[in-house]
Amino acid sequence: MKVIIQIDKERWDFVGKLYTCEEISEYYRVPLNTVWFWIRNKKLSAIKVGREYRISEDAIKQFEEKNKTTVEE
């Protein structure tokens, strides 16, 4: 038996791309445990899908904004 699931793409457009913890780890060049630490300590927002986390583009932007340092002139 073949099950076909249709997803309403307009409904899910607000999410944008979701990244895995591994992808975030590679992007920031930090250990995977560091990404998990950020999520557990609410420094990086994530969505739990099954047993894994997914991180949205908006969450990454917010994370970078919160952790940005400024240069004093």
N, C-alpha and C positions, 0 to 999 in steps of 0.2 A: 504494500500500500504506500502510495506516494502522497505526502502532505505538502501542500503549497501554501506558504504564508505570504500574504501581501502586506507590505508596510506602507502606511500613508507617509510619504516623504515630507510633505508639508508640515505634518505634525512634529517631525523630528528635526526639522531644519534649525530650530533654535539651539540645538545641542552643538552643532558643528562637528569638527573632527575630534575624536577621542583617542588619546594616546595611552599606551601601556606604561607601567612603571619602568620597564626595561628601556623603552624609547626615551623616557625622561632622563633616566640614568645615563644613557649614552649621550644625549644632547648636552647635559650639564657636566659630563665627565666626572660623575661622582658614583660611589658604590650604590648598588641597588638598595642596600640597607638604609642608606641616607634618605632615599626617596620615601621609603616606608616610614622612617622616623619623622619626616616632614608631614606626612599624612596623619600619622598617629597623634602628633602634637599640634594638629590643626594649622600648620603653617602653609600647607598646600591642600586645597579642596580636591576631593576625589569622589567618584561614584563607585560603589562596590557592585560588581557584576559577577554573580556566583561567588567564587573564591578569590577573584582578582579585582584589582582597582583599575579604573579608567579615569584619565584626567582630561578635562576639556581645555580648549584653547583659551577660553575666558579665565579659567582657573590659573593657567600658566601666566597670563598677562597680569592678573591680580597678584600672584606670587612675586613676579618680577618687580611690580610697582611697589609692593610692601618692602622688598629687600633691596631696593635701589639706594645707593649712596650718592650724596651730592658733593660737588666740589665747591669749596668756599673760595671766593675770589678776593 
